Amino acid sequence: MLQVLKLVRAETLRSLLLTVRYPLELVVGLGIMYSIFMGLFLGASALVRDPQVLSASLDGFVISYVMWFFVISAISRLAFQIQMEAQIGVLEQIVLNYPRLLLLLLVRSVVDFGGSLVVVAILLLSIMATTGKWLTVGAEHILPLLLLLVLTVAGIYGFGLIFAGMALVYKRIGQVGSIVQFAFFLLAYLPIEQLSTGARVLLYALPLTLGLRLIKLIAVQHGNVFSEGNLVLLLALALDSALYLLAGAAVFRLCERQARLDGRLGQY
């Protein structure tokens, strides 16, 4: 436990130092995400002529976009760090100092999630200030929202571990990650309830789609996620995310073992 706390402190300090030393990366990243949203928003405004219809659907539109930001962070951050550390030649040193590489990546996931919360808060405030549509969430809904957010993102980090393992073996996988991020973007806005029963069951097996449904239930409809009907969905989300996280960890361990056997940890 003490080792984990030391890792959390070291990774938090590393993340803060990198942000302070390279602030332009954060500013440009926020600017790009904000610009993409404004392009989508202006395009939707041009297509939907009725302001009442646009206003009614804007809350869900914003939430879907914000959750897609978490997808980008969870999927790409771990693999990007592996690629950069291999490229600058420090990956082998990190592995020698932290033999339990999976534990290190799990700690990084927790730290990155905390940083993503701050970035998302800034992005969300900027979006709401621009559109004039403010999400109204009561104090009693904050903890359930955080719980749903943690459960949803935990499952997505399972995909992040898979791509981190691929980065250990193949080093450069940027295009594969981009395709998956785009696929999740489509899932975030796909009208799942209008699909067939089989397609709904298949898509709700993904943590993002089920998590989005429950988050919108609280943030948009101000419902109760702990009610009898929704509690089943909450438990399904928890089980779903746990399975994806375990699967991601298993794939990463296999890729790590292969990279060690092939001697690829010290090569780029």
C-alpha positions as CSV (number, residue, x, y, z in Angstrom):
1,M,0.0,0.0,0.0
2,L,2.9,2.4,0.8
3,Q,4.4,1.7,-2.6
4,V,1.1,2.6,-4.3
5,L,0.9,5.9,-2.4
6,K,4.4,6.7,-3.3
7,L,3.6,5.9,-7.0
8,V,0.5,8.2,-6.8
9,R,2.6,11.0,-5.3
10,A,5.3,10.6,-7.9
11,E,2.9,10.4,-10.9
12,T,0.9,13.4,-9.6
13,L,4.1,15.4,-9.3
14,R,5.3,14.3,-12.8
15,S,1.9,15.2,-14.3
16,L,2.0,18.7,-12.7
17,L,5.6,19.3,-13.8
18,L,4.8,18.4,-17.4
19,T,1.8,20.6,-17.4
20,V,3.7,23.5,-16.0
21,R,6.7,23.0,-18.3
22,Y,4.6,22.5,-21.4
23,P,1.5,24.6,-20.9
24,L,1.0,25.2,-24.7
25,E,0.0,21.5,-25.2
26,L,-2.8,21.9,-22.7
27,V,-4.0,25.2,-24.1
28,V,-3.9,24.0,-27.7
29,G,-5.7,20.7,-26.7
30,L,-8.5,22.6,-25.0
31,G,-8.7,25.0,-28.0
32,I,-9.0,22.1,-30.4
33,M,-11.7,20.3,-28.4
34,Y,-13.7,23.6,-28.0
35,S,-13.4,24.3,-31.7
36,I,-14.6,20.9,-32.7
37,F,-17.6,21.3,-30.4
38,M,-18.5,24.7,-31.8
39,G,-18.3,23.3,-35.3
40,L,-20.7,20.6,-34.3
41,F,-23.0,23.0,-32.5
42,L,-23.1,25.5,-35.4
43,G,-23.8,22.7,-37.8
44,A,-26.6,21.4,-35.7
45,S,-28.0,24.9,-35.3
46,A,-28.1,25.3,-39.1
47,L,-29.8,21.9,-39.5
48,V,-32.3,22.3,-36.7
49,R,-34.3,25.4,-37.4
50,D,-36.6,25.2,-34.3
51,P,-34.8,26.8,-31.3
52,Q,-37.0,24.9,-28.9
53,V,-36.0,21.5,-30.3
54,L,-32.3,22.5,-30.3
55,S,-32.5,23.7,-26.7
56,A,-34.2,20.5,-25.6
57,S,-31.5,18.3,-27.1
58,L,-28.5,20.5,-26.2
59,D,-28.0,19.1,-22.7
60,G,-27.6,15.5,-24.1
61,F,-25.5,16.8,-26.9
62,V,-23.0,18.5,-24.5
63,I,-22.9,15.5,-22.2
64,S,-22.1,13.2,-25.0
65,Y,-19.3,15.4,-26.2
66,V,-17.8,15.7,-22.8
67,M,-17.8,12.0,-22.3
68,W,-16.1,11.6,-25.6
69,F,-13.3,13.7,-24.2
70,F,-12.9,11.2,-21.4
71,V,-12.7,8.4,-24.1
72,I,-9.9,10.2,-25.9
73,S,-8.0,10.7,-22.7
74,A,-8.5,7.1,-21.4
75,I,-7.7,5.4,-24.7
76,S,-4.8,7.5,-26.0
77,R,-3.0,8.8,-22.9
78,L,-1.4,5.5,-21.6
79,A,-0.3,4.4,-25.1
80,F,1.0,7.9,-25.9
81,Q,3.1,7.9,-22.7
82,I,4.5,4.4,-23.6
83,Q,5.4,5.6,-27.1
84,M,7.1,8.8,-25.9
85,E,9.1,7.0,-23.2
86,A,10.2,4.4,-25.7
87,Q,11.1,7.2,-28.2
88,I,13.2,9.3,-25.8
89,G,14.9,6.1,-24.3
90,V,13.6,6.1,-20.7
91,L,11.1,3.2,-21.0
92,E,13.7,0.6,-20.1
93,Q,14.8,2.6,-17.0
94,I,11.2,2.9,-15.9
95,V,10.6,-0.9,-16.2
96,L,13.8,-1.6,-14.2
97,N,12.7,0.8,-11.5
98,Y,9.0,-0.3,-11.5
99,P,9.0,-4.0,-12.5
100,R,5.2,-4.1,-11.9
101,L,4.5,-2.0,-15.0
102,L,0.7,-2.8,-14.9
103,L,0.5,-1.3,-11.4
104,L,2.3,1.8,-12.6
105,L,-0.2,2.2,-15.5
106,L,-3.2,1.8,-13.2
107,V,-1.8,4.5,-11.0
108,R,-1.3,6.7,-14.0
109,S,-4.9,6.1,-15.0
110,V,-6.1,7.3,-11.6
111,V,-3.9,10.4,-11.8
112,D,-4.9,11.1,-15.4
113,F,-8.5,10.8,-14.5
114,G,-8.1,13.4,-11.9
115,G,-6.4,15.8,-14.4
116,S,-9.1,15.0,-16.9
117,L,-11.8,16.1,-14.4
118,V,-10.2,19.5,-14.2
119,V,-9.8,19.9,-17.9
120,V,-13.4,18.8,-18.5
121,A,-14.6,21.3,-16.0
122,I,-12.9,24.1,-17.9
123,L,-14.1,22.8,-21.2
124,L,-17.7,22.4,-19.9
125,L,-17.8,25.9,-18.5
126,S,-16.5,27.3,-21.8
127,I,-19.1,25.4,-23.8
128,M,-22.0,26.4,-21.5
129,A,-20.9,30.0,-21.4
130,T,-20.9,30.1,-25.2
131,T,-24.2,28.3,-25.8
132,G,-26.0,29.9,-22.9
133,K,-27.3,26.5,-21.9
134,W,-26.3,25.7,-18.3
135,L,-26.7,22.3,-16.9
136,T,-28.6,22.4,-13.6
137,V,-27.5,19.5,-11.3
138,G,-28.7,19.5,-7.7
139,A,-26.3,18.8,-4.9
140,E,-27.9,15.4,-4.3
141,H,-27.0,14.3,-7.8
142,I,-23.2,15.2,-7.6
143,L,-22.1,12.0,-5.9
144,P,-24.2,9.7,-8.1
145,L,-22.8,11.5,-11.2
146,L,-19.2,11.0,-10.0
147,L,-19.9,7.4,-9.3
148,L,-21.3,6.9,-12.8
149,L,-18.4,8.8,-14.3
150,V,-15.8,6.6,-12.4
151,L,-17.6,3.4,-13.4
152,T,-17.9,4.4,-17.1
153,V,-14.3,5.7,-17.4
154,A,-12.9,2.6,-15.6
155,G,-14.2,0.4,-18.4
156,I,-12.8,2.7,-21.1
157,Y,-9.4,2.5,-19.4
158,G,-9.6,-1.2,-20.2
159,F,-9.3,-0.2,-23.8
160,G,-6.5,2.1,-22.8
161,L,-4.5,-0.8,-21.3
162,I,-5.0,-2.8,-24.5
163,F,-3.5,0.0,-26.6
164,A,-0.7,0.5,-24.1
165,G,0.2,-3.1,-24.5
166,M,0.1,-2.8,-28.3
167,A,2.4,0.2,-27.9
168,L,4.9,-1.9,-26.0
169,V,5.1,-4.4,-28.9
170,Y,4.5,-2.3,-32.0
171,K,5.7,1.1,-30.7
172,R,3.6,3.3,-33.0
173,I,-0.2,2.7,-33.1
174,G,-1.5,6.2,-33.5
175,Q,-3.8,5.4,-36.4
176,V,-5.4,2.5,-34.7
177,G,-6.2,4.7,-31.7
178,S,-7.6,7.4,-33.9
179,I,-10.0,4.9,-35.6
180,V,-11.2,3.6,-32.2
181,Q,-11.7,7.2,-30.9
182,F,-13.8,8.0,-33.9
183,A,-15.9,4.9,-33.4
184,F,-16.6,5.9,-29.8
185,F,-17.6,9.4,-31.1
186,L,-20.2,7.8,-33.3
187,L,-21.4,5.7,-30.3
188,A,-21.8,8.8,-28.2
189,Y,-24.3,10.3,-30.6
190,L,-25.9,7.1,-32.0
191,P,-29.7,7.0,-31.2
192,I,-29.5,3.5,-29.7
193,E,-33.1,3.5,-28.5
194,Q,-34.2,3.6,-32.1
195,L,-32.3,0.4,-33.0
196,S,-33.4,-3.2,-32.9
197,T,-33.4,-5.1,-29.6
198,G,-30.3,-7.1,-30.6
199,A,-28.3,-4.0,-31.6
200,R,-29.3,-2.3,-28.3
201,V,-28.1,-5.2,-26.2
202,L,-24.9,-5.4,-28.2
203,L,-24.1,-1.6,-27.9
204,Y,-25.1,-1.4,-24.2
205,A,-22.5,-4.0,-23.5
206,L,-20.0,-1.2,-24.0
207,P,-19.3,0.9,-20.9
208,L,-19.6,4.3,-22.7
209,T,-23.2,3.7,-24.1
210,L,-24.6,2.4,-20.8
211,G,-22.8,5.0,-18.7
212,L,-24.0,7.8,-21.0
213,R,-27.6,6.6,-20.6
214,L,-27.4,6.7,-16.8
215,I,-25.5,10.0,-16.7
216,K,-28.1,11.6,-18.9
217,L,-30.8,10.2,-16.7
218,I,-29.4,12.2,-13.8
219,A,-28.1,15.3,-15.5
220,V,-30.9,15.9,-18.0
221,Q,-33.9,14.1,-16.6
222,H,-33.0,14.5,-12.9
223,G,-33.9,10.9,-12.3
224,N,-32.8,8.5,-9.5
225,V,-30.2,6.0,-10.6
226,F,-30.7,4.0,-7.4
227,S,-34.4,3.3,-8.1
228,E,-35.4,-0.3,-8.5
229,G,-35.4,-0.2,-12.3
230,N,-32.2,1.8,-12.7
231,L,-30.3,-0.1,-10.0
232,V,-30.1,-3.1,-12.4
233,L,-28.5,-0.9,-15.0
234,L,-26.1,0.5,-12.5
235,L,-25.0,-3.0,-11.4
236,A,-24.7,-4.0,-15.1
237,L,-22.4,-1.0,-15.7
238,A,-20.2,-1.9,-12.7
239,L,-19.9,-5.5,-13.9
240,D,-19.3,-4.4,-17.5
241,S,-16.6,-2.0,-16.6
242,A,-14.9,-4.5,-14.3
243,L,-14.8,-7.1,-17.1
244,Y,-13.3,-4.6,-19.6
245,L,-10.7,-3.5,-17.1
246,L,-9.7,-7.0,-16.3
247,A,-9.6,-7.9,-20.0
248,G,-7.5,-4.9,-20.7
249,A,-5.1,-5.8,-17.9
250,A,-4.8,-9.4,-19.2
251,V,-4.0,-8.2,-22.7
252,F,-1.5,-5.8,-21.4
253,R,0.3,-8.5,-19.4
254,L,0.4,-10.7,-22.5
255,C,1.9,-7.9,-24.6
256,E,4.4,-7.0,-21.8
257,R,5.5,-10.6,-21.6
258,Q,5.9,-10.7,-25.4
259,A,7.9,-7.4,-25.4
260,R,10.2,-8.7,-22.7
261,L,10.8,-12.0,-24.5
262,D,11.6,-10.2,-27.7
263,G,13.8,-7.6,-26.0
264,R,11.7,-4.7,-27.4
265,L,11.4,-2.7,-24.2
266,G,14.8,-1.1,-24.8
267,Q,14.2,-0.5,-28.5
268,Y,12.2,2.0,-30.5
